[in-house]
Amino acid sequence: MATLADIKQVPLQRVNEGRTSKAATKAPDPDLGFDRIPASRYTSPDFMRAEWERMWTKVWLVGGRDEVIPEPGDWMTHEMGSESFIFARQPDGSVKGFYNVCPHRGNRIMPKDSVGSSPSFKCNYHHWEWATDGTQVNIPDLETFPQLPGCMLHLKQVKVDSWGGFFWFSMNPDAEPLRDYLGVIPEHLDPYAFERMKLIDWKTIEWDCNWKASVDAFNETYHVQGIHPELLSWLDDWNVQIDCLGKHNRYLVPFQTPSPRYADQRSLSEMMVGLAQLNGLDPAAFEGRPRDLRLAIQKAKRAKEADSIYPYKDLSDDQLSDDYHYMIFPNFTMNIYGETMLLFVSRPHPTDPNKMLYDLMNFAHLPEDQPWQLPDHQTYAHGQLSLGLVLDQDAHNLPRVQEGMNSRAYDGLILGTQELRIRHFHKTLMDYVGADCADDR
């Protein structure tokens, strides 16, 4: 019987090497060394402030999903750190973004975490009013403001652009174009047709950890054996391709095949039996060779690509079975499959480095005739609801990680080669924050 060491040396098989896309090409691993990552990056208020001024206010960030504000006059608010923003659909179909602050007395103009539709934005304090393009239309008793000689005060804008069915924004007026910032990401991922997907679940959870601890948790599969042993029967956490892609990174995780760490390499687990049946395959045919199921599922999906609502015909064979898992710097993590996408957005707390907001969004390709409505955006504190077994396991563990980060006995992150994405993430972070930022306890 093959040993774990033997199986770890067996490369993943492909149905047809010619049906792999450019998105599967392995990028060279950068030499980032093996120094510890200081824990203060996760706990220090000073580092949090430097991070805000030098990174968050300079990069492109996701603002929202197009179908949340589909029609002219539709708007939504979005919170990022200490700032709040209004995004509004314009008559030409574009989206404009504004700081959600009244220039008169600093009141928030529209409610936080809200969605609506209106012909204008009116501050409820003194009824200063703006059109949805940000131009001011009325200041009551304007003549009593001699410092405003006949002029109006328009809302301050942020840069906005779109990709993948999302609108993105930057607080940096000199930010490079979004496509330049994304690099190879659109070329890799446009075949999934994210813009045709529908949002089917939308939650925000308050977690007691630094936002980077959340990013880290989903940037490596090394923890699967410890936190998620239930996944080992149908997820290969060892044969994982890691790639650093400019500012961003990814791994490609083989699904629908057992991990080399899984004890039974002969029988199909209950989950694997279900995957076979879901794809019209006889589970009995794979007894004694469960690792072959992954390729069989790829072939089954390929056979029905012409009649599928899913974009199978534009995807490589690997993309029909595996998790193409991308992290767009700094905080946008995508678990991508041929039929669905699971999205995590890790947002910093306004003032406390030991807290964060975790946005969880589920998307799916739906039949055109299937009724759909925008799900409610629900916000919870940690522990108030279940996110499902796997995410509950992560959510339970992360506050404990943050507690340990604050211990005087903890000397910083020790990262192995399976955690290359975390090290690359920190390299990109420090490219923004700068070496002159105090990085010790």
N, C-alpha and C positions, 0 to 999 in steps of 0.2 A: 504494500500500500504506500502511495506517495506521502512523503512527509511534508510538513509545513515549509521547510527550506526548499524542497523540490518544487512545490507548487509556486513558490514565490519567484522562481526562475523561469516559469512558463509564460511566454508573452501572450497577450490577448490575441485571439484570432479575429479575423474579419471575413465577412462573406465575400467581399469583392474589394480588393485594394483600390481599384479604380473608382469606387463609389465613396471614397473619403474626400472631403472638401478641404479647401485651404484652412478652414477652421480647425482641422485636426492636426495641422503641422506643428511639430514640437519646436518651441522656441529655445534657444540656448539659455542655460541657467546662468544668471549673473553671479559673480563672486561677491557676496555680501558679508563674508566672514562669519564668525560665530560668537561675537561679543554678546554679553548679556544686554537685554533691553531694560533700561531703568524703570523700576516700578513707579517712580514719580510721574511719569507720563500719564499714569492712570489715576493719580491721587492728588497731585499738586494743583492748588488754585492758581498759582503763578503760571504753570505750564498751560492750564486751561485757558487763561487769558491770552497768552501768546498764541496758542492754537487758534483762538477765535480771530485775533487781529491779523495773523499772518497766513492762515490757511482757509478757514471757513469763509471769510469775506473775500477770498481771491478765486475760488474754484467754481465750477459749474455744479449745481445741485438740482435734484429733481423737485419740481414744484407740485405736480399733480398729474392726474390722468385725464386725457382728452375727453372721455365720455362723461366725466363729472361736470364739465361745463361745455356742453356741445353747441349751444345756440348763442347768437349775439345777445349780450346783456346778462348771460349767466356768469356767475362769479363764485369764487371760493377763497377762503383764507387759509394760510399755511404758516405754521410756527417753526422757526429755526433758531435755536439758542434763545437769545434775548430779543430777537426780532420777530415781527409779525408782518405778513405780506398779503396783499389782495391780488388775485389773478382774475382777469376778466376777458371773456371772449368778445372780439371786436366784429363789426359788420363784415369785414373782409375775411373772416375766419381765423385770423391770427389771435394770439393771446398777448395781452400786456400785463406787466406786473408792477406793483407799487408798494412802497412801504405803507403799512397800515397805521399811519399816525397823522393826526390833524396838525397842520403847521401853526394853528392858533394857540392851543393850550396843551397839546400833546396827547389828547384823548385818542384811544383806539377808535377808528371810524366804524369798522365792521366787526361783529363778534368773532372771537377766535374760534378756529376749528368749525367753521360754518360754510354752508353752501346755499346759494340763492340765485335769484334773477331779479333785476331791477333796472330802470332806465338811468339811475344815478346813484351815487354814494352820498349819504347825508350824515354828518356828525350829529349825534343826538344830544350833544352838550349845548351848542349854540347854533346848530343848523347850517353851518357852512356846508356847501354842497359842490360835488364834482360830477361831471359826466363819466361814463365808464371808460373813456380814453384818458382819464386823469386830469382833464382840463377843468378849471374851476368855473362854475356857472353862477354861483351866488354867494355873496357875503352879506348877511343881514346888516343893515346900517353901515355900509361901507364908508360913508362920509365921516364916521366917527373914528376912523383909522387914518390920521394924517400921514403916518409913515408908509401908507400904501396909496401913493398918488395915482389913483385910477387903474392900478394894475391888480391882477388876480394872482393867487398863489396856486399853482398846479401841484398835483401830487408828485413826489419824487419817485422816479422809475428805477427799476432794475432791468438788466438785460434778460431777454427771454428768447428761447428758441425751442424747436421741437425735434424729437426723434423717438421712434419706437412706440408711438401712441401716447407718449408722455410729453409734457412741456417742462423745460428746464430753465433755471435762472441763475444769474450770478450777480452778486453785489459789487463786483469789480467792473467799473466802466471800461477798463482796458483789457478785460478777459479776451483770450483768443476765441475765434468762432467755435461753437459747440462741436462741430464735426472734427475740427483740429484737436480739440481736447479729448474727444472719444477715441481718436486714433483708428485702430483696426476693428474696433467693436462693431460698428454698423456693417462692415463687410462680413464679419463672422456671423452676425446674428440676424440680419435682415431676412434671411430665408424663413425664419420662424413666423414672420408676419405678425409681430406683436400688436400692430395697429388694428388687426382684425379680431384680436382676443377681447373678451368681455371680463370686466371686474365682477367677481362673484362673492368675494368676502373681503372685508376691510376693517381691521382692528388696530388700535394703538394701545400698547401696554406700558405702564411705568415700571421700569426695572431698576433695582438697586445695584447698579454697576456702572462703570464708565462705558461710554459708547464704544470705545476701542475693544473692550472685553467682549462685547457682542460681535463686532466684526471678526475678531480672532476666532471665536467659537465656531464660526461657519466658514473659516478659511483653511481648515485642515480636517482630514479624516482620521488622524491619529487617535482622536478621542472616541471614535465609534466603538472600539473594543471595550472601553471603560464605561461610557455613559449610555451607549445604545447597543448593547449586545444583541437585542432582538433583530437588528438589521443584518447581522452577519450571514444569515442564511440566503440572502438575496441581493447583497450589495458587496462588491469587491473593493474593500478599503485599502488594499495594498497596491494593485496594479492601476495606480492613479497617475495621470499625466498632469504635471504642474507647469504652468507657463506664466512668465512675467511679460506683460504687454505694455511697455511704456509706463504710464502712471498706474495702469490697471493690472489685474491678474486673473487667473482662472485655474480650475482643475477640471479634468474630464474623468468622471467616476463611472465605471461599468456597473450597470444595474442588471437585474434579472439573471444573476449568476452569483454563486456563493463566494464569500471571502475565503482566502486560503487559511484564515484563522478559524473558520467554522469546522467543528469537529467531524461532522458527517459529510464527507465528500462523495457519497454514493446515492443518498436518497434526496428526494425533493421535499423541502419543508412545506408546511401548510401554505405559507405565502407563495412559494414557487408553484405549487399546484394551482393556486388561484390565478397566478399570472399566465400559466399555460392555458387554462380554461378560458380566461378573458380574451385570449388571442386565438381561440378556436383550435388549440392543440391538445393532443392526448397526453396527460401527464405521465402515463405509464410508459410512453415511448422514451422518456428521459431518465427513468430509473437506472442508476448505475453511472449516469453521465450528466448530472445536473448542469454542468458548465456549458453544455451544448444548447441549453434552452435559450440563452441570449441570442445566438445566431438564428435560431429557428423563429424567434419572435420578430427579429429584423426581417426575415424572408416573408413572414406572414403579413407584416405591415406593408412591405414593398409590393406584395401581390395585389393589394387593394388600394394602392395609392391613387389610381385614376378616379375612383368613386368615393374618395374620403373627403370629409370636411376639413381634415388636418392637412398641413402642408408637406406631407411625406415626400412628394415628388421633388421638392426643392431641397431636401435634407439628405445628408450622407447616411450610410447604413448605421454607423455608430449613433447618430443622433436619433434614430428610431428606437433605441433601447436605453441610452445612457443619459446621465445627468451632466449637461454642459453648464458648469457652475462658474459664473463670472462675477467679479467684484469690480464695479466702476468706482474709482477713488472719488471721494473718501468713504462712502457709506451706503452704497447701493448694491445689494447682493442678490443675484438672480439664480434660482434653481430652475433650469430650462429643460423641458421635455417636448416631444413632438406634439403633444395634445394640450399641455398646460404649462403654466409658469407660477412658481411660488417666489414672491418678492419680499425681501427684508430691507427696511431702511432704518439705520441706527442714527438717532438724532441726539445731540448733546443736551443736557439739562441747562437751563439758563444760567445757573449760579453754582451748582454743586457737582464737582467732578466724580462723585460717587453715585450719581443717578443718571438716567437717560430715558428716552422715549423710543420704543420699538414699534415700528409700523409693520404690520403683516398684511399682505395683499395676495389674494389668489386670483388667477386669471385662467380662462379656458376658451378654446375655440368651440363655439356653439352653432348648431344648425340655424340657418337664416330664419326658419319658421318657428323657432323655439322662443316663447315669450321670455323677456329679460327686463329687469328693472335694476336700477342702481342700488346696491346694498347700503344700508345705513352704516355710517362710520361710527364705530363704538369705541370708547376709551375706557380702560380699566386700570386698576392698580394690580400689581403682581399678586397672583393667587386667587383673584376673584372669578376667574373662569379657566376652563381647560382649553389649551391650544392643540390638544392631541398628544399622544404619548411621547413622541420624539421631542417636540418643542417644549413640552412640560418638563422633560428631563433636563434640557438646556436651561430653561428658565429657573429651575430649582437650583442648579449648580452655580450659575453666574454670580448671585449675591455672595456665595461662599468664596468664590474667586476674588471678588472685590474686597472682602474682609481680609483675606490673606495678603492682598497687595498692600494693605495699610499696616501690616505687621512690621515692627522694627527688625524682626528676624529674617525678613524676605529681602533677598539681594537683587531681584530682577529676573526677567524671563530668560530661561535657558531653552533655546530653540534648536531642534534637530532638522534634518533635511526634509522630513515630511511636513515641516512647518515653514517651508520656504516662502509661502505666500504672506505669512505674518511678517517675516523679516523684510520682504520687499515692500509691504505696506508701510512699515516704519521708516524704511529708507525714503519712500515718497513723501511721507509726512514730514520728515526732518528736512527734506529739500525745501519745503515751504516754511517751516518754523525757524530753521536756521541753527547752525551749530553754536551761535552765541547765546542761545536760550539756555538758561540754567537747567540741567537735566538730571540733577542729583537730588537726593532727599534733603 
